[in-house]
């Protein structure tokens, strides 16, 4: 996998985890992303 593919996969996992746990803050904290990043990725996907 290329670096770009890994980044896309991590972002997708973040979006999936947030849906699963129904808690964006917890999902972001678990994976080391900011909430701002979550909303940015959500817009892009």
mmCIF file of the N, C-alpha and C atoms, coordinates in Angstrom:
data_MODEL
# 
_entry.id   MODEL 
# 
loop_
_atom_site.group_PDB 
_atom_site.id 
_atom_site.type_symbol 
_atom_site.label_atom_id 
_atom_site.label_alt_id 
_atom_site.label_comp_id 
_atom_site.label_asym_id 
_atom_site.label_entity_id 
_atom_site.label_seq_id 
_atom_site.pdbx_PDB_ins_code 
_atom_site.Cartn_x 
_atom_site.Cartn_y 
_atom_site.Cartn_z 
_atom_site.occupancy 
_atom_site.B_iso_or_equiv 
_atom_site.pdbx_formal_charge 
_atom_site.auth_seq_id 
_atom_site.auth_comp_id 
_atom_site.auth_asym_id 
_atom_site.auth_atom_id 
_atom_site.pdbx_PDB_model_num 
ATOM 1   N N  . UNK A 1 1  ? 0.834   -1.186 0.000  1.00 0.00 ? 1  UNK A N  1 
ATOM 2   C CA . UNK A 1 1  ? 0.000   0.000  0.000  1.00 0.00 ? 1  UNK A CA 1 
ATOM 3   C C  . UNK A 1 1  ? 0.872   1.241  0.000  1.00 0.00 ? 1  UNK A C  1 
ATOM 4   N N  . UNK A 1 2  ? 0.427   2.224  -0.719 1.00 0.00 ? 2  UNK A N  1 
ATOM 5   C CA . UNK A 1 2  ? 1.155   3.488  -0.736 1.00 0.00 ? 2  UNK A CA 1 
ATOM 6   C C  . UNK A 1 2  ? 0.759   4.321  0.478  1.00 0.00 ? 2  UNK A C  1 
ATOM 7   N N  . UNK A 1 3  ? 1.507   5.364  0.719  1.00 0.00 ? 3  UNK A N  1 
ATOM 8   C CA . UNK A 1 3  ? 1.215   6.256  1.839  1.00 0.00 ? 3  UNK A CA 1 
ATOM 9   C C  . UNK A 1 3  ? -0.170  6.868  1.698  1.00 0.00 ? 3  UNK A C  1 
ATOM 10  N N  . UNK A 1 4  ? -0.511  7.269  0.491  1.00 0.00 ? 4  UNK A N  1 
ATOM 11  C CA . UNK A 1 4  ? -1.827  7.866  0.245  1.00 0.00 ? 4  UNK A CA 1 
ATOM 12  C C  . UNK A 1 4  ? -2.941  6.879  0.561  1.00 0.00 ? 4  UNK A C  1 
ATOM 13  N N  . UNK A 1 5  ? -2.767  5.645  0.153  1.00 0.00 ? 5  UNK A N  1 
ATOM 14  C CA . UNK A 1 5  ? -3.776  4.623  0.426  1.00 0.00 ? 5  UNK A CA 1 
ATOM 15  C C  . UNK A 1 5  ? -3.933  4.388  1.923  1.00 0.00 ? 5  UNK A C  1 
ATOM 16  N N  . UNK A 1 6  ? -2.828  4.409  2.656  1.00 0.00 ? 6  UNK A N  1 
ATOM 17  C CA . UNK A 1 6  ? -2.899  4.231  4.107  1.00 0.00 ? 6  UNK A CA 1 
ATOM 18  C C  . UNK A 1 6  ? -3.645  5.378  4.773  1.00 0.00 ? 6  UNK A C  1 
ATOM 19  N N  . UNK A 1 7  ? -3.379  6.600  4.320  1.00 0.00 ? 7  UNK A N  1 
ATOM 20  C CA . UNK A 1 7  ? -4.069  7.762  4.891  1.00 0.00 ? 7  UNK A CA 1 
ATOM 21  C C  . UNK A 1 7  ? -5.568  7.697  4.628  1.00 0.00 ? 7  UNK A C  1 
ATOM 22  N N  . UNK A 1 8  ? -5.924  7.345  3.411  1.00 0.00 ? 8  UNK A N  1 
ATOM 23  C CA . UNK A 1 8  ? -7.344  7.238  3.060  1.00 0.00 ? 8  UNK A CA 1 
ATOM 24  C C  . UNK A 1 8  ? -8.006  6.157  3.899  1.00 0.00 ? 8  UNK A C  1 
ATOM 25  N N  . UNK A 1 9  ? -7.315  5.046  4.075  1.00 0.00 ? 9  UNK A N  1 
ATOM 26  C CA . UNK A 1 9  ? -7.871  3.944  4.875  1.00 0.00 ? 9  UNK A CA 1 
ATOM 27  C C  . UNK A 1 9  ? -8.080  4.369  6.329  1.00 0.00 ? 9  UNK A C  1 
ATOM 28  N N  . UNK A 1 10 ? -7.101  5.073  6.913  1.00 0.00 ? 10 UNK A N  1 
ATOM 29  C CA . UNK A 1 10 ? -7.231  5.540  8.295  1.00 0.00 ? 10 UNK A CA 1 
ATOM 30  C C  . UNK A 1 10 ? -8.418  6.489  8.441  1.00 0.00 ? 10 UNK A C  1 
ATOM 31  N N  . UNK A 1 11 ? -8.580  7.358  7.476  1.00 0.00 ? 11 UNK A N  1 
ATOM 32  C CA . UNK A 1 11 ? -9.695  8.313  7.533  1.00 0.00 ? 11 UNK A CA 1 
ATOM 33  C C  . UNK A 1 11 ? -11.031 7.591  7.421  1.00 0.00 ? 11 UNK A C  1 
ATOM 34  N N  . UNK A 1 12 ? -11.085 6.596  6.553  1.00 0.00 ? 12 UNK A N  1 
ATOM 35  C CA . UNK A 1 12 ? -12.307 5.816  6.397  1.00 0.00 ? 12 UNK A CA 1 
ATOM 36  C C  . UNK A 1 12 ? -12.628 5.056  7.682  1.00 0.00 ? 12 UNK A C  1 
ATOM 37  N N  . UNK A 1 13 ? -11.606 4.502  8.317  1.00 0.00 ? 13 UNK A N  1 
ATOM 38  C CA . UNK A 1 13 ? -11.791 3.797  9.586  1.00 0.00 ? 13 UNK A CA 1 
ATOM 39  C C  . UNK A 1 13 ? -12.329 4.752  10.645 1.00 0.00 ? 13 UNK A C  1 
ATOM 40  N N  . UNK A 1 14 ? -11.826 5.980  10.665 1.00 0.00 ? 14 UNK A N  1 
ATOM 41  C CA . UNK A 1 14 ? -12.329 6.986  11.608 1.00 0.00 ? 14 UNK A CA 1 
ATOM 42  C C  . UNK A 1 14 ? -13.820 7.218  11.394 1.00 0.00 ? 14 UNK A C  1 
ATOM 43  N N  . UNK A 1 15 ? -14.231 7.387  10.153 1.00 0.00 ? 15 UNK A N  1 
ATOM 44  C CA . UNK A 1 15 ? -15.646 7.624  9.865  1.00 0.00 ? 15 UNK A CA 1 
ATOM 45  C C  . UNK A 1 15 ? -16.502 6.426  10.275 1.00 0.00 ? 15 UNK A C  1 
ATOM 46  N N  . UNK A 1 16 ? -16.014 5.226  10.022 1.00 0.00 ? 16 UNK A N  1 
ATOM 47  C CA . UNK A 1 16 ? -16.751 4.019  10.410 1.00 0.00 ? 16 UNK A CA 1 
ATOM 48  C C  . UNK A 1 16 ? -16.868 3.904  11.926 1.00 0.00 ? 16 UNK A C  1 
ATOM 49  N N  . UNK A 1 17 ? -15.763 4.154  12.632 1.00 0.00 ? 17 UNK A N  1 
ATOM 50  C CA . UNK A 1 17 ? -15.769 4.045  14.087 1.00 0.00 ? 17 UNK A CA 1 
ATOM 51  C C  . UNK A 1 17 ? -16.721 5.068  14.702 1.00 0.00 ? 17 UNK A C  1 
ATOM 52  N N  . UNK A 1 18 ? -16.721 6.277  14.174 1.00 0.00 ? 18 UNK A N  1 
ATOM 53  C CA . UNK A 1 18 ? -17.610 7.315  14.700 1.00 0.00 ? 18 UNK A CA 1 
ATOM 54  C C  . UNK A 1 18 ? -19.073 6.896  14.547 1.00 0.00 ? 18 UNK A C  1 
ATOM 55  N N  . UNK A 1 19 ? -19.406 6.281  13.427 1.00 0.00 ? 19 UNK A N  1 
ATOM 56  C CA . UNK A 1 19 ? -20.776 5.796  13.232 1.00 0.00 ? 19 UNK A CA 1 
ATOM 57  C C  . UNK A 1 19 ? -21.093 4.658  14.199 1.00 0.00 ? 19 UNK A C  1 
ATOM 58  N N  . UNK A 1 20 ? -20.136 3.780  14.402 1.00 0.00 ? 20 UNK A N  1 
ATOM 59  C CA . UNK A 1 20 ? -20.359 2.605  15.243 1.00 0.00 ? 20 UNK A CA 1 
ATOM 60  C C  . UNK A 1 20 ? -20.565 2.983  16.706 1.00 0.00 ? 20 UNK A C  1 
ATOM 61  N N  . UNK A 1 21 ? -19.698 3.845  17.243 1.00 0.00 ? 21 UNK A N  1 
ATOM 62  C CA . UNK A 1 21 ? -19.783 4.181  18.667 1.00 0.00 ? 21 UNK A CA 1 
ATOM 63  C C  . UNK A 1 21 ? -20.733 5.345  18.943 1.00 0.00 ? 21 UNK A C  1 
ATOM 64  N N  . UNK A 1 22 ? -21.187 6.013  17.882 1.00 0.00 ? 22 UNK A N  1 
ATOM 65  C CA . UNK A 1 22 ? -22.121 7.144  18.008 1.00 0.00 ? 22 UNK A CA 1 
ATOM 66  C C  . UNK A 1 22 ? -21.547 8.278  18.861 1.00 0.00 ? 22 UNK A C  1 
ATOM 67  N N  . UNK A 1 23 ? -20.206 8.383  18.864 1.00 0.00 ? 23 UNK A N  1 
ATOM 68  C CA . UNK A 1 23 ? -19.550 9.418  19.660 1.00 0.00 ? 23 UNK A CA 1 
ATOM 69  C C  . UNK A 1 23 ? -18.300 9.865  18.908 1.00 0.00 ? 23 UNK A C  1 
ATOM 70  N N  . UNK A 1 24 ? -18.403 11.016 18.253 1.00 0.00 ? 24 UNK A N  1 
ATOM 71  C CA . UNK A 1 24 ? -17.317 11.509 17.417 1.00 0.00 ? 24 UNK A CA 1 
ATOM 72  C C  . UNK A 1 24 ? -16.071 11.798 18.241 1.00 0.00 ? 24 UNK A C  1 
ATOM 73  N N  . UNK A 1 25 ? -16.237 12.406 19.397 1.00 0.00 ? 25 UNK A N  1 
ATOM 74  C CA . UNK A 1 25 ? -15.083 12.732 20.242 1.00 0.00 ? 25 UNK A CA 1 
ATOM 75  C C  . UNK A 1 25 ? -14.310 11.482 20.638 1.00 0.00 ? 25 UNK A C  1 
ATOM 76  N N  . UNK A 1 26 ? -15.022 10.439 21.019 1.00 0.00 ? 26 UNK A N  1 
ATOM 77  C CA . UNK A 1 26 ? -14.370 9.195  21.441 1.00 0.00 ? 26 UNK A CA 1 
ATOM 78  C C  . UNK A 1 26 ? -13.631 8.550  20.269 1.00 0.00 ? 26 UNK A C  1 
ATOM 79  N N  . UNK A 1 27 ? -14.263 8.533  19.107 1.00 0.00 ? 27 UNK A N  1 
ATOM 80  C CA . UNK A 1 27 ? -13.625 7.938  17.928 1.00 0.00 ? 27 UNK A CA 1 
ATOM 81  C C  . UNK A 1 27 ? -12.354 8.705  17.560 1.00 0.00 ? 27 UNK A C  1 
ATOM 82  N N  . UNK A 1 28 ? -12.428 10.016 17.590 1.00 0.00 ? 28 UNK A N  1 
ATOM 83  C CA . UNK A 1 28 ? -11.259 10.840 17.264 1.00 0.00 ? 28 UNK A CA 1 
ATOM 84  C C  . UNK A 1 28 ? -10.136 10.629 18.271 1.00 0.00 ? 28 UNK A C  1 
ATOM 85  N N  . UNK A 1 29 ? -10.486 10.604 19.527 1.00 0.00 ? 29 UNK A N  1 
ATOM 86  C CA . UNK A 1 29 ? -9.488  10.414 20.586 1.00 0.00 ? 29 UNK A CA 1 
ATOM 87  C C  . UNK A 1 29 ? -8.824  9.037  20.458 1.00 0.00 ? 29 UNK A C  1 
ATOM 88  N N  . UNK A 1 30 ? -9.618  8.017  20.168 1.00 0.00 ? 30 UNK A N  1 
ATOM 89  C CA . UNK A 1 30 ? -9.107  6.655  20.040 1.00 0.00 ? 30 UNK A CA 1 
ATOM 90  C C  . UNK A 1 30 ? -8.090  6.536  18.910 1.00 0.00 ? 30 UNK A C  1 
ATOM 91  N N  . UNK A 1 31 ? -8.369  7.202  17.790 1.00 0.00 ? 31 UNK A N  1 
ATOM 92  C CA . UNK A 1 31 ? -7.503  7.069  16.619 1.00 0.00 ? 31 UNK A CA 1 
ATOM 93  C C  . UNK A 1 31 ? -6.505  8.216  16.468 1.00 0.00 ? 31 UNK A C  1 
ATOM 94  N N  . UNK A 1 32 ? -6.561  9.207  17.353 1.00 0.00 ? 32 UNK A N  1 
ATOM 95  C CA . UNK A 1 32 ? -5.581  10.286 17.318 1.00 0.00 ? 32 UNK A CA 1 
ATOM 96  C C  . UNK A 1 32 ? -5.869  11.378 16.305 1.00 0.00 ? 32 UNK A C  1 
ATOM 97  N N  . UNK A 1 33 ? -7.136  11.579 15.979 1.00 0.00 ? 33 UNK A N  1 
ATOM 98  C CA . UNK A 1 33 ? -7.535  12.641 15.062 1.00 0.00 ? 33 UNK A CA 1 
ATOM 99  C C  . UNK A 1 33 ? -8.232  13.747 15.845 1.00 0.00 ? 33 UNK A C  1 
ATOM 100 N N  . UNK A 1 34 ? -8.251  14.941 15.283 1.00 0.00 ? 34 UNK A N  1 
ATOM 101 C CA . UNK A 1 34 ? -9.012  16.026 15.899 1.00 0.00 ? 34 UNK A CA 1 
ATOM 102 C C  . UNK A 1 34 ? -10.445 15.976 15.371 1.00 0.00 ? 34 UNK A C  1 
ATOM 103 N N  . UNK A 1 35 ? -11.360 16.584 16.117 1.00 0.00 ? 35 UNK A N  1 
ATOM 104 C CA . UNK A 1 35 ? -12.754 16.639 15.641 1.00 0.00 ? 35 UNK A CA 1 
ATOM 105 C C  . UNK A 1 35 ? -12.834 17.447 14.359 1.00 0.00 ? 35 UNK A C  1 
ATOM 106 N N  . UNK A 1 36 ? -12.010 18.479 14.266 1.00 0.00 ? 36 UNK A N  1 
ATOM 107 C CA . UNK A 1 36 ? -11.970 19.297 13.053 1.00 0.00 ? 36 UNK A CA 1 
ATOM 108 C C  . UNK A 1 36 ? -11.620 18.424 11.840 1.00 0.00 ? 36 UNK A C  1 
ATOM 109 N N  . UNK A 1 37 ? -10.655 17.540 12.023 1.00 0.00 ? 37 UNK A N  1 
ATOM 110 C CA . UNK A 1 37 ? -10.267 16.623 10.942 1.00 0.00 ? 37 UNK A CA 1 
ATOM 111 C C  . UNK A 1 37 ? -11.424 15.704 10.576 1.00 0.00 ? 37 UNK A C  1 
ATOM 112 N N  . UNK A 1 38 ? -12.139 15.211 11.583 1.00 0.00 ? 38 UNK A N  1 
ATOM 113 C CA . UNK A 1 38 ? -13.278 14.323 11.327 1.00 0.00 ? 38 UNK A CA 1 
ATOM 114 C C  . UNK A 1 38 ? -14.287 15.004 10.404 1.00 0.00 ? 38 UNK A C  1 
ATOM 115 N N  . UNK A 1 39 ? -14.658 16.227 10.735 1.00 0.00 ? 39 UNK A N  1 
ATOM 116 C CA . UNK A 1 39 ? -15.660 16.922 9.929  1.00 0.00 ? 39 UNK A CA 1 
ATOM 117 C C  . UNK A 1 39 ? -15.134 17.234 8.532  1.00 0.00 ? 39 UNK A C  1 
ATOM 118 N N  . UNK A 1 40 ? -13.848 17.490 8.417  1.00 0.00 ? 40 UNK A N  1 
ATOM 119 C CA . UNK A 1 40 ? -13.236 17.721 7.107  1.00 0.00 ? 40 UNK A CA 1 
ATOM 120 C C  . UNK A 1 40 ? -13.343 16.451 6.262  1.00 0.00 ? 40 UNK A C  1 
ATOM 121 N N  . UNK A 1 41 ? -12.990 15.303 6.841  1.00 0.00 ? 41 UNK A N  1 
ATOM 122 C CA . UNK A 1 41 ? -13.039 14.042 6.109  1.00 0.00 ? 41 UNK A CA 1 
ATOM 123 C C  . UNK A 1 41 ? -14.472 13.654 5.778  1.00 0.00 ? 41 UNK A C  1 
ATOM 124 N N  . UNK A 1 42 ? -15.379 13.942 6.679  1.00 0.00 ? 42 UNK A N  1 
ATOM 125 C CA . UNK A 1 42 ? -16.790 13.616 6.442  1.00 0.00 ? 42 UNK A CA 1 
ATOM 126 C C  . UNK A 1 42 ? -17.311 14.372 5.217  1.00 0.00 ? 42 UNK A C  1 
ATOM 127 N N  . UNK A 1 43 ? -16.892 15.629 5.088  1.00 0.00 ? 43 UNK A N  1 
ATOM 128 C CA . UNK A 1 43 ? -17.292 16.415 3.912  1.00 0.00 ? 43 UNK A CA 1 
ATOM 129 C C  . UNK A 1 43 ? -16.717 15.821 2.629  1.00 0.00 ? 43 UNK A C  1 
ATOM 130 N N  . UNK A 1 44 ? -15.498 15.324 2.703  1.00 0.00 ? 44 UNK A N  1 
ATOM 131 C CA . UNK A 1 44 ? -14.815 14.824 1.510  1.00 0.00 ? 44 UNK A CA 1 
ATOM 132 C C  . UNK A 1 44 ? -15.317 13.460 1.049  1.00 0.00 ? 44 UNK A C  1 
ATOM 133 N N  . UNK A 1 45 ? -15.782 12.626 1.984  1.00 0.00 ? 45 UNK A N  1 
ATOM 134 C CA . UNK A 1 45 ? -16.197 11.268 1.620  1.00 0.00 ? 45 UNK A CA 1 
ATOM 135 C C  . UNK A 1 45 ? -17.643 11.227 1.297  1.00 0.00 ? 45 UNK A C  1 
# 
